[in-house]
Structures are given as C-alpha cells and as structure tokens.
Amino acid sequence: MAWTKYQLFLAGLMLVTGSINTLSAKWADNFVAPGCGGSQEHSFQHPFLQAVGMFLGEFSCLAAFYLLQCRAAGHPDTSADLQQAFNPLLFLPPALCDMTGTSIMYVALNMTSASSFQMLRGAVIIFTGLFSVAFLGRRLALSQWLGILATIAGLVVVGLADLLSQHDSRHKLSEVITGDLLIIMAQIIISIQMVLEEKFVYKHNVHPLRAVGTEGLFGFVILSLLLVPMYYIPAGSFSGNPRRTLEDALDAFCQVGRQPLIVLALLGNISSIAFFNFAGISVTKELSATTRMVLDSLRTIVIWAVSLALGWEAFHPLQILGFLILLTGTALYNGLHHPLLSRLSRGRPPAEEGEHERLLGGSRTAINDAS
C-alpha cells in the first residue's frame, strides 16, 4: 500500500529531527569559547545542562497533548480517552531512570563519536530482553535470543573499530573507551526504565504525548535543582569545565554569551526531541512500530554520514560491519524477519495486529530515546 503525503511527512520528520537531536548535541561540543571570569577558551562540555534542555523538549509534549485535547473536545469518545485520570507519580521512577541514563549518555557523547554513540545505543535490546525475562516473566522467542547474540557481536565490532580508529587530541583512546562503556552502562538504566514503564504504567491508558511530557516535567525540575549541588561537586579530569566540577551552568551561560551559535545547537536539541517524540508516536499510529524501528536505524546512517562530511570523525570499515550486525540483531529481536520469511514461503502475509507499540515502547530516543 502506497504511503500518503502525510505519512511521508511524518517519516521524514522523524528521520530529520532524530538526526538533529544527536548532531546538535555533538555540534555544541565542538564550539570553543571563553567562560566566566576571563577563563581560557575551552570546549562547550556541559552534559547535564544539555540534559535539562532535552527534558524541556520532552516537557513541551504536554503542550501538544493539550492542543490535541482541545481539538478532541467535540468528540466525546476521544476526549474521554485523552482525559483518563492517572497518578502522575507513576512516572517518577521511570523519569529518574531516564534522567540518569540521559545524563550519562550526554557525558559519553563528549568522549566518543556521534556514530559510535548512536550504534552502541543498540545495547538496550540486550538488557531489555534479559530484564523482561527476569522481572516480567516474559519468554523470548529463539529469534529474539539470536537478535541479542547478534547485538552483542555488533557491539564488539563497533568497539573494535573505535580502538583501531585514529584519535585526535580532544578524544584520546582512553576517553573513547570510557565513553563507549558509559553508553552501554546507560542502556542498562534505560532498560530498567522500560521495564518499570511496562510493569506499572502500561496498564493505564495514558496518551503517549502526556506520558512523555509528564516524564519530561519530572526530569526537567529534578535535574534543574541538581545543577546547584553539581556546581560545587569536584569531578577532576572527568569534568570539562575550568572549575573541574560536575557541572558549571554559569560557565555554560558565559560561553553562550560569547559564542551565540551555541544557542542554535541548544535550541536544535530542545526542539528536535519534542518533534521527534511527536513524529515517532504518529508514525507508530499511522504506519507501524516496525516502520518506526527502520527509520530509527536510518537515523544512524544519517548521523554517521553527516559526521564524516563535517570531519567530526574518521572513517573505519569495521563500523560498516558493526552497523550491519547491529541492524541484523535489531531486526531479529523485533521480528522484522517474519514478513520476509512469509513472502519467501508464499504464505499469507502476517497481520499487523499487535505491531503498533503500547504507550511508551520505543518513544524515548532522545539522545532517549530511547530506546
């Protein structure tokens, strides 16, 4: 069945905004500007402040939800679905996981390449699958176990490519390895978030935009408050600001004042995550969850191509192999091989029932995400 213009627009919007989300965060990292008090020029490395901006983008999904609610006011059935009562505190534990995982990933993005960052996020499949078996009592199919094994193999190849690639003075080998490990560590936390959402949130019929916006609200408020103690917590060489503290928001604002283009990168990050969540949810509704997964994989190619074109990273052939193996693992885990096998056996094409995602499944790709 041919896609409508609206469906093509949604697919393009998801692909473009998802790519901008990662690229804008990496772009900000490439800016060099003096900070407060006449400090020397240094890179804009403020991962926790950038995470606050991402949660602000997610929080804006609440505005989209209330706009939809106003439009649905004349349709009693839809309006009732949008306004179903729920306890917002249900989203606090997943929001805390989202906040922690996202912050760690922003730290890691300052240490490694944007393409490796995007590829290594595929590790979420491994931990989500294992946690769903351990805590949700789910039984995984053979193809899903094979997908997990393929994903592990792909991660090893991508990590090997990082080890063998040339590294500049800003990204030493030790930093790249640390960044890669942090990304994988963050996926463990994101997997816990997904399990919590499925166990405690899925049974409530909460509109996806409202769910994303509520988690964004919690993340924005809590992380904004945490910026105060972070200003005083020493982090040594792990920090990228002159004071060597965990986060220096004042230094970030000073750098923004001296290099206004950083504002564009931050606004790109904030706005893209809002539109990406909206587009992702709409693609799932209008097309399918499988289409959404394919578009998310294409996003990795776009980020990789742009990073190479801008000279942010060096090309290594092993990355192609690693990406293809990761793509195979993702396809196996999500059952993308079923339609292909059905066509090869000339059987009846599988029904799309159950293909559409529930609530938040896969809607957190932000540097969430995600997931």
N, C-alpha and C positions, 0 to 999 in steps of 0.2 A: 504494500500500500504506500502510495506516494505521500511524502510529508507536506503539510500545508505551510504557507508562508510564516504563519505564527509559530509553528513547531520548529521550522528552520531558524527563526529569530531566537527562540529560546535556547536551542542547541548552540548557536553562535554566541549568545550572551553568556552562557555557562562556560564555554571554552575560553572566551576572551577575558572575562572577569576573573576566572580561576587562575589563569596565567598571570594576569596583572597583580593578583594578590601576592604571589611569591616573588615576582620580579620587582615589584615596588619596594618590598622589604629589603631585597638584596641591593636595589639601587640606592636606598638610603644609606646602606652600609658602605657604599663606595664614595660617599661625599666626605671631604676633608675640610674642616673649618675650626677656627679657634673657639674655645669655650669661654666661661666666665673668668673674670679677674685677669684677663690678659694671658691666659694659658696658651701653650703652643698649639698649632694646628694638629688635629687628630681625627680619626675616623668617627663617623656617627654610629657608635655602638651602644644603643640603648634598648636592649631587647624587651625589658619589662614595660617600658613606656610604649613601645610598639605593640605589645600585647594588650595594653589598655586601649589603644586605638582600635585593635581588632574587635575587642568586646564592645566598644562603642558602635562599631559597624553592625555587630550582631544585635545589639540593643535596638538599633533602628528598625529591625524587622518587626518590632512591636507596632511601630507606626504603620507599616504595610498591613499588618494584621487588622488594625482598627479601621484602616481605609477599606479593606475588604468587608469588614463588619458593617460599615456604613452602606456599602453598595448592596449587601445582602439583606438590608433591613426590610426590603419589600418581599423577601422570600422567607416565610416562617421556618421552613424545614432547615434551610441552610443557616439561617440566623441562629437557630437553636443549637446547631452543631458547633458554630463558631463561639457561642457564648457558654458552652458547657462549663459548669463550675468545677474547679480543681484546687488543690492546695499548692500554692507556688513553692512552698518549702520542699516539695518533692524534687524540685530541680536543683536544690542547693548541693547535694553530694555530687551529682554529675557536673555541675558548674565548677566545683572545686577541683575535680579531676581535669576538666577542660582548661581551667586557669593554669594549673601546674604543668600539664602536658604542653600547652601552647607556649608558655614562658620558656620552658626548656628547649623547645624547638626553635624559638627565636634566638636563643643563645647559640644553639648549634648552627643556625644559618649564618651567623657571623664568622664561623670557623671553617665551614666547608662550602662546596659549590652548590649553586641552586639546583642543578640537575641531580646531583647525588642526594641532596636533601629530599627532592620530590620522589626519587626512586626508592630510597630507604624507608619512606613512609609506608611502603607496601608491607612492611613487617607487621602492621596492625592485624593483618589476616591471621598470622601465626598465633598471636596472643588472644585475639578474639575467639578463634576456634577452640583453643585449649581452655580458656575461661568459660566458654559456653558449655563445654562438656563437664567441667568440674563444678560449676555453680548453678547452671540452668538445667542440668540433666539432659542435655541435647546429645543425640547420636549423629555423628558426622558420617556422610557417605564416603565411599572409597575415593571418589573423585576429589572430595574436599581434603582428605588426608594427602592425596597426591599433590593437590594445589599448595598445601602447607609445605611439603617437602621441596617442591619446585621454587617456592618463595624463598626458603632458606638457601637453596643453591644460588638463586639470583642475587640475594644479599651478599653472599660470599664473593661472587664475581664482581659486583659493584664495589665492594670494599677493596678487593684486589686491584681494581682499576684506579682507585684513589691512592693506593700505596705506590703504584708504579707511575702515576702521573707526575709531571713537573709541577713544583710548587713555588710560588713567589715569596717575597719577604713578608707579606702580610698574612699568608696562610702557610705556615710551616707544617711539615709532615705530622708532628705531634699534635698540632691543633686540629688538623683534618681528621685524624684518627679519633681524637676526643669528641669532635663534632659529630662524626658518624655514630659513635657509641651513644651519645646523648640523644640523637634522633631515635635510635632503637629503644632506648630507655623510655623516651616519651611515648612511644607506641604502646608500651605496657600500660601506662597510665590511661591513655586514650581507650584502650581495650576495656579497662575497668569501668570507664565512663559508659561505654556502650552496653556492658553487661548490667550496670546499675539502671540505665535507661530502660532496657528491656524488662528487667525484673520488677521495677517499681513504677515505671511511667507508661509503658505501652498499653496497660490495661485501662488507662484513662484516655478518652477520645479527645485529646488536646490538639488543636490545629498546629501543624508544624511550624508556621511562622511565629505563633505565640510561644511555642516551646523554645525555639531558637532565641527569640527576643528575651524571654524570661531568664534563660541561662546567661545571655549576654549582659542583662542587668546585674545579676549577681556577680559575674566576673568583673564587670566594669567597676562596681562600687568597692568590692573587696580588694582588688588589685590596686585601685587608686589609693586606698587607705594604706596599703602595704608599701607604697612608694616612699612614705615618710620614714619608717624604720630602715628601709633599704638604703636611704641616703646616708645612714651612719654605720651600716654593717660593712666591715672591711672584707674585700674579696681578693686582694693581692693581684697576681698576674692574670687571674681569671676575669678581672674587670677590664673594660675597655675605656673607662673614663679616667681623667688625670688624678682624681682623688682616690682611685683604686677601691671604690666602694661598690656594693652590689648594684646599685642604680643611682644615678645623679640626674634627676629630672631637670634641675636648674641648669646644669651644663647643657642638656639637650635643648632647652629653650634658647639659651645663649647661642648655640650653634645654628639653630633655626633662624635667629635674628641676623646672623652674619652670612648665612647661606640660604636665601629664601627658597631655592629649588627643593630643599629638603621637605618643605611644606607639601609640594606636589607629590612626593613619594609617600608621605604620611596620609594625605588625602586619598591617594590611589589605593592604599592599603585599607583604609576605613570604608570607602565607598564600594570597593570591589567585593569585599566579604559580604556586604549587605545584598548586592545584586546577585552574587554567586549563590547565596543561600536561596534567594527567591527563584532564580533560574533553575537551580537543581531540583527544588521541590516541584516546580512547574513541569520540568522535563519528565520527572517520575510520574506525574499525574497525566500529562498529555501523551507521553510515549511509553517508557518503561524504565524500570530500575537497571536493566541490562544496558540500555542506551546511555543512561547516566554514567555507568561504570566505564563504558567505552570512551565517552567524552572525557572522563577524568584521566584515562590513560593517554588520550591525545594531548591533554594539557601538559603532560611530562615532556612530550616531543617538542611542543611549542616553547616551553621554558628552556629546554636544552638548546634548541636552535637559536633562540634569542641570546642566550648566554654566550654561545660560541661566536655569534656575529658581533657582539659587543666586546669580545675579548675578555670576558669575566673568567673564563676557564679554558683549559687546553683540551683538545680532542684526544680521546683514547679509545681504540677499537673495542676494548673489553667492555666499555659501557654499553655498546650496542648489544653485545651478547647478554650482559646482565639485564638490560631492559627487556629483551625478548623473553628471557627465562622468567622474569618477574611478571610479565604480561601473561605468559602461559599459566603461571601459578594462580594469578587473579582470575583468569578465565575459568580454570578448572574449579576453583573454590566457589565461584558464583554461578556455576552450571552453564556457562556460555557454550560448552561443547554439545549440549543436548540438541539444540536446533540443527547443528551441523551433522551430528550422527543421524538425526531423524531424516534429514534430506538425503544423506548418503544411502540410507536403508530404504528410501522412498516410502517411508511410513507417514503417518498422519502428523502434520506439524503440531508441535506442542501448544497447548492453550496457554494464554498469557495470565491465567488466573494465578494469583499469588506472586506475580512478578513485580507488582508495584510495592514499593517499600512501605514499611509501617513507621509512622511518626517520625523518628529522627534517624532511622537507619541510613548511614552514609551522608547525612546532611552536614556534617562537620568537616569540611575540607579546608578550611581556612588557613592558616598555614597548616584548622581544623580542619574542618575539616573533616574535622575529619575526618576523615576516617573514612 
